[in-house]
């Protein structure tokens, strides 16, 4: 019987358990970081330093009348290089709060204004 209890102890000391390898904090944080929201929108203002306002359009269907409605939200996004201009189509990614109203950052410019 003592041999069986030592084998169980070896598995625990080895870092493995019934759930598999030791689940440290690093794996959970990376998977949570991978679930960031990504939106595409049109820059409507670039008058602030390193900040642009992007209009993101969302099309939803009315629950009763089934008409498609366009809902536009204006998001403030961080533009580190100050390269986005009014009329550009940009890709945004959710990030930690950078200011009181800024929670998004510009990943890259999809299409320049014509």
Secondary structure as GFF3:
##gff-version 3
##sequence-region A 1 114
A	DSSP	alpha_helix	2	13	.	.	.	ID=ss1
A	DSSP	beta_strand	16	17	.	.	.	ID=ss2
A	DSSP	beta_strand	20	21	.	.	.	ID=ss3
A	DSSP	alpha_helix	25	33	.	.	.	ID=ss4
A	DSSP	beta_strand	38	48	.	.	.	ID=ss5
A	DSSP	beta_strand	51	61	.	.	.	ID=ss6
A	DSSP	beta_strand	68	78	.	.	.	ID=ss7
A	DSSP	beta_strand	89	94	.	.	.	ID=ss8
A	DSSP	beta_strand	102	111	.	.	.	ID=ss9
###
